[in-house]
């Protein structure tokens, strides 16, 4: 029953206010027609009825103007208290219904401080109205103090309910924010995983397809005039495609490992230990790569090791595809904190090499992901340079500052 009334009040707030005002008006009018001991002795005095009607009508504005409603109902109730000795009715709690309803509404719609100030002012006003005009002159009786104190009950209950409402609202807001944060974090992780997979697939496919294309073109050229050499090139092409399939299978295994935790073991991720084999693979397409190393090799985390290998692979693939040259250089420079990987070539300026793809973007993302940074730019004289500075285990990625990239597409 109570739930139905609450639901109806939420759906019809003006109707609820009208019913409340009417009920309080009827109770107050009944109080003005009674005498002690409680019995009905007269019709409500017209003057008192007008004041009661004005006080209850003010309750219709309690939602939009709660302060004005409190002032109006308090003034009307004080007048009713002063008129009590004249018309012979008791100034009791039945007459304070409108002011208590107004104070409760004020406590619900404002803050505790405002409600406390207005409640104290209303209680003092009602106490003065009941004490200054009794028969026989001003006097303060215990029931008058109790009546004034009784006005604190309704706003106190309303303030408690408002505090609970605000607490529930805050909890719901925090839960909603936590849900949004989880969804955003999930989307961010999905996006990061998609980018990682895209980089892996790009590096694997671009490198091996470039080699396979060059080997297939060479075999087609040699097939008519030098079939023995063409056969050797085709053999190398088969090895290249086998290597591509193996790396693709390993990459796909990364996607399935959560669903199949006990599946077949994957090959370890490539690192700088496989750099000589990578360089040898470019010999098959006519690109001679010189490898140099400065400083003492430092231990690298698996992520940095893979990043260095993939950057060297993509940079050399770009040289093979776009540089129009037959030589390139890979230099590894170790310090205690950094590994500097530099890939250079002496080909024509970049504007003659053809359109740029996702290679530089992927290399830059890889370097940033492990706490390093990447420079890619034309050399002063001729050719192009890719330089990646990556942290060693002596310099954790979280503490490595990111410099601004200097890239030329």
Secondary structure, DSSP 4 states (H G I P E B T S, - for coil): -HHHHHHHHHH-HHHHHHHHHHHHHHHHHHHHTEETTTEE-SPPPHHHHHHHHHHHHHGGGTTT-HHHHHHHHHHHHHHHHHHHHHHT----GGGGHHHHHHHHHHHHHS-HHHHHHHHHHHHHHHHHHHHHSSTTS----HHHHHHHHHHHHHHHHHHHHHHHHHHHHHHHHHHHHHHHHHHHHHHHHHHHHHHHHHHHHHHHHHHHHHHHHHHHHHHHHHTTT-HHHHHHHHHHHHHHHHHHHHHHHHHHHHHHTTT-TTSPPPPPPP-GGGHHHHHHHHHTTT-EEEEEEES------HHHHHHHHHHHHHHHHHHHHHS--SEEEEEEEE-SSEEEEEEEE--S-GGGS----SHHHHHHHHHHHTT-EEEEEE-SSSSEEEEEEEE-TTS-GGGPPPPPPEE--
